[in-house]
């Protein structure tokens, strides 16, 4: 199916272009979301008559997205989750969680604007791209840690994926004597 794009669509084209797409993509995404019109004579005439207002609306959205991007770019957000000693999370941090955390900081970001191919499943610093507008994208850092204290240590560059880093114990230096006292008396003690 051929459609006329009403706004820039990533990996497809610019506003005003007539592009050929699969029928399902047009029917299920482009047409219902108002990103495109079917390419016929009536819609081409309609697009040309509304072109100025569409371009003005697009530039307004882009400027709004750019102001949010200027405030957000390079920011770090802390996510506290339960994890094992190896740094593997017991759950995961998905795009929905990231959008909620950023929104709690006072920025309006939807989960569809978070570009996360796979959920985050380990502690550490993770770079996440946000698509605020078709032409505006930024990167924020998500600091996933077990506690706020660990998040602070990770932000300074410390790696917290081992018992040594977590507990301050060098597990290779431990000896059997550290775990029991060979001079202790064992056995049943008779109470008199």
C-alpha positions in Angstrom: 0.0 0.0 0.0 1.2 3.5 -0.8 0.9 6.2 1.9 1.7 9.9 2.3 3.7 10.5 5.4 2.3 13.3 7.7 5.5 13.4 9.8 9.0 12.0 9.7 9.0 8.2 10.4 12.3 6.6 11.3 13.7 4.3 8.6 10.8 5.1 6.3 10.9 8.8 5.1 10.3 12.5 5.6 7.0 14.4 5.9 5.2 14.6 2.5 6.9 11.6 0.9 4.8 8.9 -0.7 6.2 5.6 0.3 5.2 2.0 -0.3 4.7 -0.1 2.9 3.2 -3.4 3.8 -0.6 -3.3 4.2 -0.6 -4.4 7.8 2.0 -1.8 8.9 -0.2 0.9 7.2 -3.5 -0.4 8.6 -2.3 -1.2 12.1 0.2 1.6 12.8 0.6 4.4 10.3 -3.1 5.2 9.6 -4.5 4.8 13.1 -1.8 6.9 14.8 -2.2 9.7 12.2 1.3 9.4 10.8 0.1 8.8 7.3 -2.8 9.0 4.8 -3.6 6.6 1.9 -2.0 7.8 -1.3 -4.9 8.8 -3.5 -5.8 12.0 -5.4 -8.1 13.3 -2.7 -5.6 12.7 0.1 -2.8 14.3 -1.9 -4.8 17.4 -2.4 -5.8 17.4 1.3 -2.1 17.1 2.3 -1.0 20.0 0.1 -3.7 22.2 1.6 -2.7 21.3 5.2 1.1 21.2 4.6 1.8 24.5 6.2 -0.1 23.7 9.4 1.5 20.2 9.6 5.0 21.6 9.2 4.2 24.2 11.9 2.9 21.6 14.3 5.9 19.4 13.6 8.4 22.2 14.3 6.5 23.0 17.5 6.7 19.4 18.7 10.4 19.3 17.7 11.2 22.5 19.8 9.3 21.1 22.8 11.2 17.8 22.5 14.5 19.8 22.2 13.9 21.7 25.4 13.3 18.5 27.2 16.3 16.9 25.6 18.6 19.8 26.7 17.5 19.2 30.3 17.8 15.4 30.1 20.9 14.8 28.0 23.6 13.1 30.0 21.6 12.8 33.2 21.9 9.8 35.4 18.9 8.1 37.0 19.2 5.6 39.9 17.2 2.4 40.0 17.3 0.2 43.1 16.6 -3.5 42.6 17.3 -6.7 44.4 20.2 -8.7 42.9 22.5 -11.6 43.7 26.2 -11.5 44.5 27.2 -11.8 40.9 25.2 -8.7 40.0 22.4 -10.5 38.3 19.0 -8.9 39.0 16.2 -11.0 40.4 13.8 -9.2 38.1 14.6 -6.8 35.3 14.4 -3.1 34.4 12.2 -2.6 31.3 11.3 0.4 29.2 8.2 0.9 31.3 10.3 1.2 34.5 12.7 3.6 32.9 9.9 5.9 31.6 8.3 5.8 35.1 11.5 6.8 36.8 12.2 9.6 34.4 8.6 10.8 34.7 8.9 10.8 38.5 11.7 13.3 38.1 9.3 15.7 36.4 10.0 15.0 32.7 7.2 13.7 30.4 8.6 10.6 28.7 6.5 7.6 27.5 7.6 4.1 27.4 7.4 4.0 23.6 10.1 6.8 23.6 12.6 4.6 25.5 14.8 2.6 23.0 15.6 -0.6 24.9 16.2 -3.7 22.8 16.3 -6.0 25.8 15.4 -5.4 29.5 18.4 -4.6 31.8 19.1 -7.7 33.9 22.3 -6.8 35.7 23.5 -4.1 38.0 25.8 -1.4 36.7 25.7 1.7 34.5 23.6 1.3 31.4 23.3 3.9 28.5 19.7 4.2 27.2 18.6 6.1 24.2 15.4 8.2 24.3 13.6 9.2 21.1 11.7 12.3 22.2 10.8 13.2 18.6 11.5 11.7 15.2 14.5 14.2 14.9 15.5 14.4 18.6 17.2 11.6 20.4 19.4 11.7 23.5 21.2 9.3 25.8 20.7 9.0 29.6 22.5 6.7 32.1 20.6 4.3 34.2 22.5 3.3 37.4 21.0 0.0 38.5 22.2 -1.0 42.0 21.1 -2.9 45.2 21.0 0.3 47.3 21.6 4.0 47.1 25.0 3.6 48.6 26.0 1.1 46.0 24.6 3.4 43.3 26.9 6.1 44.6 29.9 3.7 44.6 29.1 2.6 41.0 28.8 6.2 39.9 32.4 6.7 41.1 33.5 3.9 38.8 33.6 0.9 41.3 32.6 -2.5 39.9 30.2 -4.3 42.4 29.9 -7.7 40.7 31.9 -9.7 43.2 31.8 -10.5 46.9 35.0 -8.6 47.5 33.5 -5.4 46.1 30.2 -5.9 48.0 31.5 -7.1 51.4 35.1 -5.9 51.4 36.3 -9.4 51.7 38.9 -11.0 49.3 37.3 -14.4 48.9 40.5 -15.9 47.5 42.4 -15.1 50.7 40.1 -16.9 53.0 41.4 -20.1 54.7 39.7 -22.9 56.6 41.0 -21.5 59.9 39.0 -18.3 59.3 35.7 -20.4 59.6 36.3 -22.5 62.7 38.5 -22.7 65.8 40.4 -26.0 65.9 41.0 -25.6 69.7 37.3 -25.4 70.5 35.7 -28.2 72.4 33.1 -30.1 70.5 30.7 -32.7 71.7 28.0 -33.2 74.2 28.5 -31.4 77.5 27.0 -33.0 80.5 25.0 -30.6 82.6 25.5 -31.3 86.3 
